[in-house]
Amino acid sequence: MQEILGKINDVVWGPVTIILLVGTGIIITTIVKGIQFRQFHYAWKLISGKFDNPDDKGEVTHFQALSAALSATIGTGNIAGVGLAIAVGGPGAVFWMWITAVFGMALKYAECLLSLNFRTIHEDGTVGAGPMYYLEKGINQKWLGILFALFAAIASFGIGNMAQANSVAEPMEAYFGIPKIVTGLVIGLLVFAVIVGGIKRIGQVASRLVPFMALVYVGGALIIILMNIDAVPHAFYLIFHDAFTGTAAAGGFAGSTFWLVVSKGVARGVFSNESGLGSAPIAHGAAQTEEPVREGLVAMLGPFIDTLVICTMTALVIVITGVYTSGETGAELTASAFNTGIADAGGFAEVGKYIVPFGLIFFAFSTAISWSYYGDRCIDYLFGQKAVMPYRILYCILLPVGAYIELKVVWTISDIFNALMAWPNLIGLIFLSPVVLKLTKEYFSDPARVYPLKKENEEG
């Protein structure tokens, strides 16, 4: 089974998907004239809430929507995914992760702009948003919307559920001796307590959890990097050099070809920041704003934070410590790199050895919370609101199952459905790119919309 699924995975993450992902990112970047660079500073201003209108429809603030989306993307991909990419593709894979993030910012801008523009506000005030809505309303292809919702709902049980529960249970057993099934039951109860309140409660929890866990993990990585600052220039040299040449075998490292470097870098980059997959638009579509461009700008910060900051921290720790030649892979490689890096850190070493298990536990838990919302919005689209609570109950029941069982097959299935989600979403982005351009031009041509407070101050 694993061998067959592995071959399917190789096909769906082959050249067609990678070219489609990066190519669509380049198209959007060109159309909106590099908005991820031009409006980067303005996007941060929007998060503050100073331009928000409390009378606008929606369920969460800009910051809560970004936090919910980040809590889904800042997960095991930042720890295990980076370790896997470097173990298989060498240091050069990091460069291609960066490429997915740079162009992924444009993808995230476009898909979240469209999500908010074509969203549906239900009678009870809840929001239905995501690729399924702009595929149906924007390009009049409901069958593509159904396909996306189906793929995403199935993926939620893998990437967002069982795989994450297992990522929490493993370190809890290894470091604290807590049985996996106990961890799984606790996770199931905690996740249900959060998700039963919908996106409002998810946004509230995520807006507190995400900054805390990101700061702790990045802070720990920075300490190791600063302790080995002399090795950082060479680490960047390896990343840029091996991105185009592949990596020769060294020690336990098998070496890599150019295509392997690219494919692993792009696949792990997309797995990390989910740009182009269509998942984050589901959360951002619930934002309390009537300005699609604003939410697109806030959303594009996700790949920057997730990949260009957090994944880069992980990658630098792995490369500067040189452990990527050890033959280890995934989370084990990342943990080995952190343990090697903090070996000479004096008193910090005792605390620092828990950085990776801390990251795995909190990152995975937060991912499980937000992916449940992605799944229940897809279930709502497919079967109506009556099916949402049964979905949530099943989602939480499967968390203890995922914590207990071996998950190689689940990870592979998750990868496959990630690619399947991307295809209809990217088709929608390409056909709706004129809408993205139109809405962007209209917004930035009106100073009163860009800086509404300035207008009010002038009038008052």
DRENDO-1510 file (C-alpha; in Angstrom, 1 decimal, always signed):
<recs>
REC; n; res; u; v; w
REC; 1; MET; +0.0; +0.0; +0.0 .
REC; 2; GLN; +2.7; +2.5; +1.0 .
REC; 3; GLU; +4.7; +1.7; -2.2 .
REC; 4; ILE; +1.6; +2.3; -4.4 .
REC; 5; LEU; +0.7; +5.5; -2.5 .
REC; 6; GLY; +4.3; +6.7; -2.8 .
REC; 7; LYS; +4.2; +6.3; -6.6 .
REC; 8; ILE; +0.9; +8.3; -6.7 .
REC; 9; ASN; +2.5; +10.9; -4.5 .
REC; 10; ASP; +5.4; +11.2; -6.9 .
REC; 11; VAL; +3.0; +11.8; -9.8 .
REC; 12; VAL; +0.8; +14.4; -8.1 .
REC; 13; TRP; +3.8; +16.3; -6.8 .
REC; 14; GLY; +5.6; +15.9; -10.1 .
REC; 15; PRO; +6.7; +18.6; -12.6 .
REC; 16; VAL; +3.1; +19.6; -13.6 .
REC; 17; THR; +2.0; +20.5; -10.0 .
REC; 18; ILE; +5.3; +22.3; -9.2 .
REC; 19; ILE; +5.3; +24.3; -12.4 .
REC; 20; LEU; +1.6; +25.1; -11.9 .
REC; 21; LEU; +2.2; +26.3; -8.3 .
REC; 22; VAL; +5.3; +28.4; -9.0 .
REC; 23; GLY; +4.0; +29.5; -12.4 .
REC; 24; THR; +0.7; +30.8; -11.0 .
REC; 25; GLY; +2.6; +32.6; -8.3 .
REC; 26; ILE; +4.8; +34.3; -11.0 .
REC; 27; ILE; +1.7; +35.2; -13.0 .
REC; 28; ILE; -0.1; +36.8; -10.0 .
REC; 29; THR; +3.1; +38.6; -8.9 .
REC; 30; THR; +3.5; +40.1; -12.4 .
REC; 31; ILE; -0.2; +41.1; -12.6 .
REC; 32; VAL; -0.2; +43.0; -9.3 .
REC; 33; LYS; +3.3; +44.3; -9.9 .
REC; 34; GLY; +5.0; +42.7; -6.9 .
REC; 35; ILE; +2.5; +43.7; -4.4 .
REC; 36; GLN; +4.2; +41.5; -1.8 .
REC; 37; PHE; +7.1; +43.8; -1.9 .
REC; 38; ARG; +5.4; +47.2; -2.6 .
REC; 39; GLN; +2.7; +46.9; +0.1 .
REC; 40; PHE; +4.6; +44.8; +2.7 .
REC; 41; HIS; +4.8; +47.6; +5.2 .
REC; 42; TYR; +1.2; +48.6; +4.7 .
REC; 43; ALA; +0.1; +45.0; +5.3 .
REC; 44; TRP; +1.6; +45.2; +8.8 .
REC; 45; LYS; -0.3; +48.4; +9.5 .
REC; 46; LEU; -3.6; +46.6; +8.7 .
REC; 47; ILE; -3.0; +44.0; +11.4 .
REC; 48; SER; -3.1; +46.7; +14.1 .
REC; 49; GLY; -6.8; +47.1; +13.5 .
REC; 50; LYS; -6.5; +50.9; +13.2 .
REC; 51; PHE; -8.4; +50.9; +9.9 .
REC; 52; ASP; -11.1; +48.4; +11.0 .
REC; 53; ASN; -14.8; +49.2; +10.8 .
REC; 54; PRO; -16.7; +47.5; +13.7 .
REC; 55; ASP; -19.9; +47.6; +11.6 .
REC; 56; ASP; -18.4; +45.5; +8.8 .
REC; 57; LYS; -19.7; +41.9; +8.4 .
REC; 58; GLY; -17.5; +39.0; +9.5 .
REC; 59; GLU; -16.6; +36.9; +12.5 .
REC; 60; VAL; -13.0; +37.7; +13.4 .
REC; 61; THR; -10.5; +40.5; +13.2 .
REC; 62; HIS; -7.6; +40.7; +10.6 .
REC; 63; PHE; -5.2; +39.6; +13.3 .
REC; 64; GLN; -7.4; +36.7; +14.5 .
REC; 65; ALA; -7.9; +35.5; +10.9 .
REC; 66; LEU; -4.1; +35.7; +10.2 .
REC; 67; SER; -3.5; +33.9; +13.5 .
REC; 68; ALA; -6.0; +31.1; +12.7 .
REC; 69; ALA; -4.4; +30.6; +9.3 .
REC; 70; LEU; -0.9; +30.7; +10.8 .
REC; 71; SER; -1.9; +28.2; +13.5 .
REC; 72; ALA; -2.8; +25.8; +10.6 .
REC; 73; THR; +0.4; +26.4; +8.7 .
REC; 74; ILE; +2.9; +26.8; +11.5 .
REC; 75; GLY; +3.0; +23.1; +12.3 .
REC; 76; THR; +5.1; +20.0; +11.8 .
REC; 77; GLY; +6.2; +21.3; +8.4 .
REC; 78; ASN; +8.3; +23.9; +10.1 .
REC; 79; ILE; +10.1; +21.2; +12.1 .
REC; 80; ALA; +9.8; +17.8; +10.5 .
REC; 81; GLY; +9.2; +19.2; +7.0 .
REC; 82; VAL; +12.3; +21.3; +6.9 .
REC; 83; GLY; +14.3; +18.3; +8.3 .
REC; 84; LEU; +12.9; +16.0; +5.6 .
REC; 85; ALA; +13.6; +18.5; +2.8 .
REC; 86; ILE; +17.3; +19.0; +3.8 .
REC; 87; ALA; +17.8; +15.3; +4.6 .
REC; 88; VAL; +16.6; +14.3; +1.1 .
REC; 89; GLY; +17.4; +17.4; -1.0 .
REC; 90; GLY; +20.4; +18.8; +0.9 .
REC; 91; PRO; +20.8; +22.5; +2.0 .
REC; 92; GLY; +19.8; +23.7; -1.5 .
REC; 93; ALA; +16.2; +22.6; -0.9 .
REC; 94; VAL; +15.9; +25.6; +1.5 .
REC; 95; PHE; +16.4; +28.0; -1.4 .
REC; 96; TRP; +13.4; +26.5; -3.2 .
REC; 97; MET; +11.3; +26.7; +0.0 .
REC; 98; TRP; +12.1; +30.4; -0.1 .
REC; 99; ILE; +11.0; +30.7; -3.7 .
REC; 100; THR; +7.6; +29.1; -2.8 .
REC; 101; ALA; +7.3; +31.6; +0.0 .
REC; 102; VAL; +8.1; +34.7; -2.1 .
REC; 103; PHE; +5.7; +33.8; -4.9 .
REC; 104; GLY; +3.4; +32.2; -2.4 .
REC; 105; MET; +2.8; +35.6; -0.8 .
REC; 106; ALA; +1.3; +36.7; -4.1 .
REC; 107; LEU; -0.8; +33.5; -4.3 .
REC; 108; LYS; -2.0; +34.0; -0.7 .
REC; 109; TYR; -2.9; +37.6; -1.5 .
REC; 110; ALA; -5.0; +36.6; -4.5 .
REC; 111; GLU; -6.8; +33.6; -3.1 .
REC; 112; CYS; -7.7; +35.3; +0.2 .
REC; 113; LEU; -8.8; +38.5; -1.7 .
REC; 114; LEU; -11.1; +36.3; -3.8 .
REC; 115; SER; -12.3; +34.3; -0.8 .
REC; 116; LEU; -13.6; +37.4; +0.9 .
REC; 117; ASN; -15.0; +38.9; -2.3 .
REC; 118; PHE; -17.1; +35.8; -3.1 .
REC; 119; ARG; -17.9; +34.7; +0.4 .
REC; 120; THR; -21.4; +33.9; +1.6 .
REC; 121; ILE; -22.9; +35.3; +4.9 .
REC; 122; HIS; -25.4; +32.8; +6.3 .
REC; 123; GLU; -28.6; +33.8; +8.1 .
REC; 124; ASP; -27.0; +33.0; +11.5 .
REC; 125; GLY; -24.1; +35.4; +10.8 .
REC; 126; THR; -21.6; +32.6; +10.1 .
REC; 127; VAL; -19.4; +32.8; +7.0 .
REC; 128; GLY; -18.9; +30.4; +4.2 .
REC; 129; ALA; -15.7; +31.2; +2.3 .
REC; 130; GLY; -12.9; +29.6; +0.4 .
REC; 131; PRO; -12.0; +28.4; -3.1 .
REC; 132; MET; -15.3; +26.4; -3.4 .
REC; 133; TYR; -17.2; +29.7; -3.3 .
REC; 134; TYR; -15.1; +31.6; -5.9 .
REC; 135; LEU; -14.9; +28.5; -8.1 .
REC; 136; GLU; -18.7; +28.4; -8.1 .
REC; 137; LYS; -19.5; +32.1; -8.1 .
REC; 138; GLY; -16.5; +33.5; -9.9 .
REC; 139; ILE; -15.9; +31.1; -12.8 .
REC; 140; ASN; -19.3; +29.4; -12.6 .
REC; 141; GLN; -17.8; +25.9; -12.1 .
REC; 142; LYS; -19.5; +24.4; -9.1 .
REC; 143; TRP; -18.1; +21.0; -9.9 .
REC; 144; LEU; -14.6; +22.3; -9.3 .
REC; 145; GLY; -15.8; +23.8; -6.0 .
REC; 146; ILE; -17.3; +20.4; -5.0 .
REC; 147; LEU; -14.0; +18.7; -5.9 .
REC; 148; PHE; -12.0; +21.2; -3.8 .
REC; 149; ALA; -14.3; +20.9; -0.8 .
REC; 150; LEU; -14.2; +17.1; -1.0 .
REC; 151; PHE; -10.4; +16.9; -1.3 .
REC; 152; ALA; -10.0; +19.4; +1.6 .
REC; 153; ALA; -12.4; +17.6; +3.9 .
REC; 154; ILE; -10.6; +14.4; +3.3 .
REC; 155; ALA; -7.2; +16.1; +3.8 .
REC; 156; SER; -8.4; +17.6; +7.1 .
REC; 157; PHE; -8.5; +14.1; +8.7 .
REC; 158; GLY; -4.9; +13.5; +7.7 .
REC; 159; ILE; -2.7; +16.6; +7.6 .
REC; 160; GLY; -4.8; +18.5; +10.2 .
REC; 161; ASN; -5.9; +15.6; +12.4 .
REC; 162; MET; -4.2; +12.2; +12.8 .
REC; 163; ALA; -0.8; +13.4; +11.6 .
REC; 164; GLN; -0.8; +16.3; +14.1 .
REC; 165; ALA; -2.0; +14.1; +17.0 .
REC; 166; ASN; +0.8; +11.7; +16.4 .
REC; 167; SER; +3.3; +14.6; +16.3 .
REC; 168; VAL; +2.1; +15.6; +19.8 .
REC; 169; ALA; +2.0; +12.1; +21.2 .
REC; 170; GLU; +5.5; +11.1; +20.1 .
REC; 171; PRO; +7.4; +13.7; +22.1 .
REC; 172; MET; +5.0; +13.5; +25.0 .
REC; 173; GLU; +5.8; +9.8; +25.3 .
REC; 174; ALA; +9.6; +10.2; +24.6 .
REC; 175; TYR; +10.2; +13.2; +26.9 .
REC; 176; PHE; +7.6; +12.8; +29.6 .
REC; 177; GLY; +6.6; +9.1; +29.5 .
REC; 178; ILE; +2.9; +9.9; +28.8 .
REC; 179; PRO; +1.2; +7.0; +26.9 .
REC; 180; LYS; +0.1; +8.0; +23.4 .
REC; 181; ILE; -3.5; +7.1; +23.9 .
REC; 182; VAL; -3.7; +9.3; +26.9 .
REC; 183; THR; -2.2; +12.2; +25.0 .
REC; 184; GLY; -4.7; +11.5; +22.1 .
REC; 185; LEU; -7.7; +11.6; +24.4 .
REC; 186; VAL; -6.6; +14.8; +26.0 .
REC; 187; ILE; -6.0; +16.4; +22.6 .
REC; 188; GLY; -9.4; +15.3; +21.4 .
REC; 189; LEU; -11.1; +16.9; +24.4 .
REC; 190; LEU; -9.1; +20.1; +24.2 .
REC; 191; VAL; -9.7; +20.5; +20.4 .
REC; 192; PHE; -13.4; +19.9; +20.8 .
REC; 193; ALA; -13.6; +22.5; +23.6 .
REC; 194; VAL; -12.2; +25.0; +21.2 .
REC; 195; ILE; -13.8; +24.2; +17.8 .
REC; 196; VAL; -17.3; +23.9; +19.2 .
REC; 197; GLY; -17.2; +27.7; +19.3 .
REC; 198; GLY; -16.5; +28.0; +15.6 .
REC; 199; ILE; -14.1; +30.4; +14.0 .
REC; 200; LYS; -14.6; +33.1; +16.7 .
REC; 201; ARG; -13.2; +30.9; +19.5 .
REC; 202; ILE; -10.6; +29.5; +17.2 .
REC; 203; GLY; -9.5; +33.0; +16.3 .
REC; 204; GLN; -9.4; +34.0; +20.0 .
REC; 205; VAL; -7.3; +31.0; +21.0 .
REC; 206; ALA; -5.0; +31.2; +17.9 .
REC; 207; SER; -4.3; +34.9; +18.4 .
REC; 208; ARG; -2.9; +34.1; +21.9 .
REC; 209; LEU; -1.2; +30.8; +21.1 .
REC; 210; VAL; +0.5; +31.6; +17.8 .
REC; 211; PRO; +2.6; +34.6; +18.9 .
REC; 212; PHE; +3.7; +32.7; +22.1 .
REC; 213; MET; +4.8; +29.5; +20.4 .
REC; 214; ALA; +6.5; +31.3; +17.5 .
REC; 215; LEU; +8.5; +33.6; +19.8 .
REC; 216; VAL; +9.7; +30.7; +22.0 .
REC; 217; TYR; +10.7; +28.5; +19.0 .
REC; 218; VAL; +12.3; +31.3; +17.0 .
REC; 219; GLY; +14.0; +32.7; +20.1 .
REC; 220; GLY; +15.6; +29.3; +20.9 .
REC; 221; ALA; +16.8; +28.9; +17.3 .
REC; 222; LEU; +18.3; +32.4; +17.3 .
REC; 223; ILE; +20.3; +31.7; +20.4 .
REC; 224; ILE; +21.9; +28.7; +18.6 .
REC; 225; ILE; +22.5; +30.7; +15.5 .
REC; 226; LEU; +24.1; +33.5; +17.4 .
REC; 227; MET; +26.3; +31.1; +19.3 .
REC; 228; ASN; +27.5; +29.7; +15.9 .
REC; 229; ILE; +27.5; +33.0; +14.0 .
REC; 230; ASP; +30.8; +32.3; +12.3 .
REC; 231; ALA; +29.2; +29.3; +10.5 .
REC; 232; VAL; +26.2; +31.3; +9.2 .
REC; 233; PRO; +27.9; +32.7; +6.0 .
REC; 234; HIS; +29.0; +29.2; +4.9 .
REC; 235; ALA; +25.5; +27.9; +5.6 .
REC; 236; PHE; +24.0; +30.5; +3.2 .
REC; 237; TYR; +26.7; +29.6; +0.7 .
REC; 238; LEU; +25.7; +26.0; +0.8 .
REC; 239; ILE; +22.0; +26.9; +0.5 .
REC; 240; PHE; +22.5; +29.0; -2.6 .
REC; 241; HIS; +25.2; +26.9; -4.2 .
REC; 242; ASP; +23.5; +23.5; -3.8 .
REC; 243; ALA; +20.1; +25.0; -5.0 .
REC; 244; PHE; +21.4; +24.8; -8.6 .
REC; 245; THR; +24.0; +22.0; -8.4 .
REC; 246; GLY; +22.5; +19.4; -6.1 .
REC; 247; THR; +24.5; +18.1; -3.2 .
REC; 248; ALA; +27.3; +15.5; -3.3 .
REC; 249; ALA; +27.1; +12.6; -0.9 .
REC; 250; ALA; +28.8; +13.1; +2.5 .
REC; 251; GLY; +28.8; +10.8; +5.5 .
REC; 252; GLY; +25.4; +9.3; +5.9 .
REC; 253; PHE; +23.9; +11.7; +3.3 .
REC; 254; ALA; +22.9; +10.1; +0.0 .
REC; 255; GLY; +23.4; +13.2; -2.1 .
REC; 256; SER; +20.8; +14.7; -4.4 .
REC; 257; THR; +20.2; +15.7; -8.0 .
REC; 258; PHE; +19.0; +19.1; -9.1 .
REC; 259; TRP; +15.4; +18.0; -9.7 .
REC; 260; LEU; +15.3; +16.3; -6.3 .
REC; 261; VAL; +16.5; +19.5; -4.6 .
REC; 262; VAL; +13.8; +21.5; -6.4 .
REC; 263; SER; +10.9; +19.1; -5.9 .
REC; 264; LYS; +11.6; +18.5; -2.2 .
REC; 265; GLY; +12.1; +22.2; -1.6 .
REC; 266; VAL; +8.9; +23.2; -3.3 .
REC; 267; ALA; +6.8; +20.4; -1.9 .
REC; 268; ARG; +8.0; +21.0; +1.7 .
REC; 269; GLY; +7.6; +24.8; +1.2 .
REC; 270; VAL; +4.0; +24.4; +0.1 .
REC; 271; PHE; +3.4; +21.9; +2.9 .
REC; 272; SER; +4.7; +24.5; +5.3 .
REC; 273; ASN; +3.0; +27.7; +4.2 .
REC; 274; GLU; +0.1; +26.1; +2.2 .
REC; 275; SER; +0.2; +28.9; -0.5 .
REC; 276; GLY; -1.9; +27.9; -3.5 .
REC; 277; LEU; -3.6; +25.0; -1.6 .
REC; 278; GLY; -6.7; +27.0; -0.9 .
REC; 279; SER; -6.9; +26.3; +2.8 .
REC; 280; ALA; -6.0; +29.7; +4.3 .
REC; 281; PRO; -8.7; +31.5; +2.3 .
REC; 282; ILE; -11.3; +29.6; +4.3 .
REC; 283; ALA; -10.1; +31.3; +7.5 .
REC; 284; HIS; -9.4; +34.7; +6.0 .
REC; 285; GLY; -12.8; +34.8; +4.3 .
REC; 286; ALA; -14.3; +35.1; +7.8 .
REC; 287; ALA; -12.5; +38.4; +8.5 .
REC; 288; GLN; -14.6; +41.4; +9.7 .
REC; 289; THR; -14.0; +43.7; +6.7 .
REC; 290; GLU; -15.7; +44.7; +3.5 .
REC; 291; GLU; -12.4; +45.3; +1.7 .
REC; 292; PRO; -11.1; +42.1; +0.0 .
REC; 293; VAL; -7.8; +43.8; -0.8 .
REC; 294; ARG; -7.1; +44.4; +2.8 .
REC; 295; GLU; -7.6; +40.8; +3.8 .
REC; 296; GLY; -5.4; +39.7; +0.9 .
REC; 297; LEU; -2.6; +41.9; +2.1 .
REC; 298; VAL; -2.9; +40.6; +5.7 .
REC; 299; ALA; -2.9; +37.0; +4.4 .
REC; 300; MET; +0.2; +37.4; +2.3 .
REC; 301; LEU; +2.2; +37.9; +5.5 .
REC; 302; GLY; +1.5; +34.3; +6.4 .
REC; 303; PRO; +4.2; +32.7; +4.0 .
REC; 304; PHE; +6.7; +35.4; +5.2 .
REC; 305; ILE; +6.3; +34.5; +8.8 .
REC; 306; ASP; +5.9; +30.8; +8.3 .
REC; 307; THR; +8.6; +30.0; +5.7 .
REC; 308; LEU; +10.9; +33.0; +5.4 .
REC; 309; VAL; +11.2; +33.4; +9.2 .
REC; 310; ILE; +10.4; +30.2; +11.1 .
REC; 311; CYS; +11.5; +27.6; +8.5 .
REC; 312; THR; +14.7; +29.5; +7.8 .
REC; 313; MET; +15.5; +29.4; +11.6 .
REC; 314; THR; +15.1; +25.7; +11.5 .
REC; 315; ALA; +17.1; +25.3; +8.4 .
REC; 316; LEU; +20.0; +27.4; +9.6 .
REC; 317; VAL; +20.2; +25.4; +12.8 .
REC; 318; ILE; +20.4; +22.1; +10.8 .
REC; 319; VAL; +22.9; +23.4; +8.3 .
REC; 320; ILE; +25.3; +25.2; +10.7 .
REC; 321; THR; +25.5; +22.2; +13.0 .
REC; 322; GLY; +26.2; +19.9; +10.0 .
REC; 323; VAL; +24.0; +17.1; +11.2 .
REC; 324; TYR; +22.2; +16.8; +7.8 .
REC; 325; THR; +24.9; +14.3; +6.8 .
REC; 326; SER; +24.0; +12.0; +9.7 .
REC; 327; GLY; +21.4; +9.9; +7.9 .
REC; 328; GLU; +18.6; +11.2; +10.2 .
REC; 329; THR; +15.5; +12.8; +8.7 .
REC; 330; GLY; +12.4; +14.7; +9.6 .
REC; 331; ALA; +11.8; +15.8; +13.2 .
REC; 332; GLU; +14.6; +13.5; +14.4 .
REC; 333; LEU; +17.1; +15.5; +12.3 .
REC; 334; THR; +15.8; +18.8; +13.6 .
REC; 335; ALA; +15.9; +17.6; +17.2 .
REC; 336; SER; +19.5; +16.4; +16.7 .
REC; 337; ALA; +20.5; +19.7; +15.2 .
REC; 338; PHE; +19.1; +21.7; +18.1 .
REC; 339; ASN; +20.6; +19.3; +20.7 .
REC; 340; THR; +24.0; +19.6; +18.9 .
REC; 341; GLY; +23.7; +23.4; +18.8 .
REC; 342; ILE; +22.9; +23.8; +22.5 .
REC; 343; ALA; +25.4; +21.3; +23.8 .
REC; 344; ASP; +27.8; +24.1; +24.7 .
REC; 345; ALA; +25.2; +26.5; +25.9 .
REC; 346; GLY; +25.8; +26.1; +29.6 .
REC; 347; GLY; +22.6; +26.4; +31.7 .
REC; 348; PHE; +20.5; +27.0; +28.6 .
REC; 349; ALA; +21.3; +23.5; +27.3 .
REC; 350; GLU; +18.9; +21.8; +29.9 .
REC; 351; VAL; +16.0; +24.0; +28.8 .
REC; 352; GLY; +17.0; +24.2; +25.1 .
REC; 353; LYS; +16.7; +20.5; +24.6 .
REC; 354; TYR; +13.0; +20.9; +25.0 .
REC; 355; ILE; +12.6; +23.4; +22.1 .
REC; 356; VAL; +11.8; +20.9; +19.4 .
REC; 357; PRO; +9.3; +18.8; +21.5 .
REC; 358; PHE; +7.7; +22.1; +22.6 .
REC; 359; GLY; +7.4; +23.2; +19.0 .
REC; 360; LEU; +6.0; +19.9; +17.9 .
REC; 361; ILE; +3.4; +19.8; +20.7 .
REC; 362; PHE; +2.2; +23.4; +20.3 .
REC; 363; PHE; +2.5; +23.7; +16.6 .
REC; 364; ALA; +0.7; +20.4; +16.0 .
REC; 365; PHE; -2.1; +21.2; +18.5 .
REC; 366; SER; -2.7; +24.6; +16.9 .
REC; 367; THR; -2.8; +23.1; +13.4 .
REC; 368; ALA; -5.4; +20.5; +14.5 .
REC; 369; ILE; -7.6; +23.4; +15.8 .
REC; 370; SER; -7.6; +25.4; +12.6 .
REC; 371; TRP; -7.8; +22.5; +10.1 .
REC; 372; SER; -11.0; +21.4; +11.8 .
REC; 373; TYR; -12.5; +24.7; +10.7 .
REC; 374; TYR; -11.3; +24.2; +7.2 .
REC; 375; GLY; -12.9; +20.8; +7.2 .
REC; 376; ASP; -16.2; +21.9; +8.7 .
REC; 377; ARG; -16.6; +24.8; +6.2 .
REC; 378; CYS; -16.1; +22.3; +3.4 .
REC; 379; ILE; -18.6; +19.9; +5.0 .
REC; 380; ASP; -21.0; +22.8; +5.3 .
REC; 381; TYR; -20.6; +23.6; +1.6 .
REC; 382; LEU; -21.1; +19.9; +0.6 .
REC; 383; PHE; -23.9; +18.8; +2.9 .
REC; 384; GLY; -25.2; +21.9; +4.8 .
REC; 385; GLN; -24.9; +23.1; +8.4 .
REC; 386; LYS; -26.6; +19.9; +9.8 .
REC; 387; ALA; -23.5; +17.9; +8.9 .
REC; 388; VAL; -21.0; +20.2; +10.7 .
REC; 389; MET; -21.5; +18.9; +14.3 .
REC; 390; PRO; -21.2; +15.2; +13.3 .
REC; 391; TYR; -18.0; +16.2; +11.4 .
REC; 392; ARG; -16.6; +17.9; +14.4 .
REC; 393; ILE; -17.3; +14.9; +16.7 .
REC; 394; LEU; -15.7; +12.5; +14.2 .
REC; 395; TYR; -12.7; +14.8; +13.8 .
REC; 396; CYS; -12.1; +14.7; +17.6 .
REC; 397; ILE; -12.7; +11.0; +17.8 .
REC; 398; LEU; -10.0; +10.4; +15.2 .
REC; 399; LEU; -7.4; +12.4; +17.2 .
REC; 400; PRO; -6.7; +9.6; +19.7 .
REC; 401; VAL; -6.6; +7.1; +16.8 .
REC; 402; GLY; -3.9; +9.2; +15.1 .
REC; 403; ALA; -2.0; +9.6; +18.3 .
REC; 404; TYR; -1.8; +5.8; +18.7 .
REC; 405; ILE; -1.2; +4.3; +15.3 .
REC; 406; GLU; +1.8; +4.4; +12.9 .
REC; 407; LEU; +1.2; +7.1; +10.3 .
REC; 408; LYS; +3.4; +6.7; +7.3 .
REC; 409; VAL; +0.4; +5.9; +5.1 .
REC; 410; VAL; -1.5; +8.9; +6.5 .
REC; 411; TRP; +1.3; +11.3; +5.8 .
REC; 412; THR; +1.5; +10.1; +2.2 .
REC; 413; ILE; -2.3; +10.3; +1.7 .
REC; 414; SER; -2.1; +13.9; +3.2 .
REC; 415; ASP; +0.5; +14.9; +0.6 .
REC; 416; ILE; -1.6; +13.5; -2.2 .
REC; 417; PHE; -4.7; +15.4; -1.2 .
REC; 418; ASN; -2.7; +18.6; -0.7 .
REC; 419; ALA; -1.8; +18.4; -4.3 .
REC; 420; LEU; -5.4; +17.5; -5.4 .
REC; 421; MET; -6.6; +20.6; -3.4 .
REC; 422; ALA; -4.2; +22.8; -5.2 .
REC; 423; TRP; -5.2; +21.9; -8.8 .
REC; 424; PRO; -8.8; +23.3; -8.8 .
REC; 425; ASN; -7.7; +26.3; -6.6 .
REC; 426; LEU; -4.9; +27.3; -9.0 .
REC; 427; ILE; -7.3; +26.9; -12.0 .
REC; 428; GLY; -9.6; +29.4; -10.2 .
REC; 429; LEU; -6.8; +31.8; -9.5 .
REC; 430; ILE; -5.6; +31.8; -13.1 .
REC; 431; PHE; -9.1; +32.5; -14.5 .
REC; 432; LEU; -9.9; +35.0; -11.8 .
REC; 433; SER; -6.6; +36.9; -12.0 .
REC; 434; PRO; -8.4; +39.8; -13.9 .
REC; 435; VAL; -10.7; +40.2; -10.9 .
REC; 436; VAL; -7.7; +40.3; -8.6 .
REC; 437; LEU; -6.1; +43.1; -10.8 .
REC; 438; LYS; -9.4; +45.0; -11.0 .
REC; 439; LEU; -10.1; +45.0; -7.2 .
REC; 440; THR; -6.4; +45.9; -6.5 .
REC; 441; LYS; -6.5; +48.9; -8.9 .
REC; 442; GLU; -9.8; +50.1; -7.5 .
REC; 443; TYR; -8.7; +49.9; -3.9 .
REC; 444; PHE; -5.3; +51.7; -4.3 .
REC; 445; SER; -6.8; +54.4; -6.6 .
REC; 446; ASP; -8.9; +55.6; -3.7 .
REC; 447; PRO; -6.8; +57.1; -0.9 .
REC; 448; ALA; -9.9; +57.3; +1.4 .
REC; 449; ARG; -10.1; +53.5; +1.3 .
REC; 450; VAL; -6.4; +53.0; +1.8 .
REC; 451; TYR; -6.2; +55.3; +4.8 .
REC; 452; PRO; -9.8; +55.8; +6.1 .
REC; 453; LEU; -8.7; +57.4; +9.4 .
REC; 454; LYS; -6.9; +60.1; +7.5 .
REC; 455; LYS; -10.1; +61.0; +5.7 .
REC; 456; GLU; -12.0; +61.1; +9.0 .
REC; 457; ASN; -9.4; +63.3; +10.6 .
REC; 458; GLU; -9.5; +65.8; +7.7 .
REC; 459; GLU; -13.3; +66.0; +7.8 .
REC; 460; GLY; -13.3; +66.3; +11.6 .
</recs>
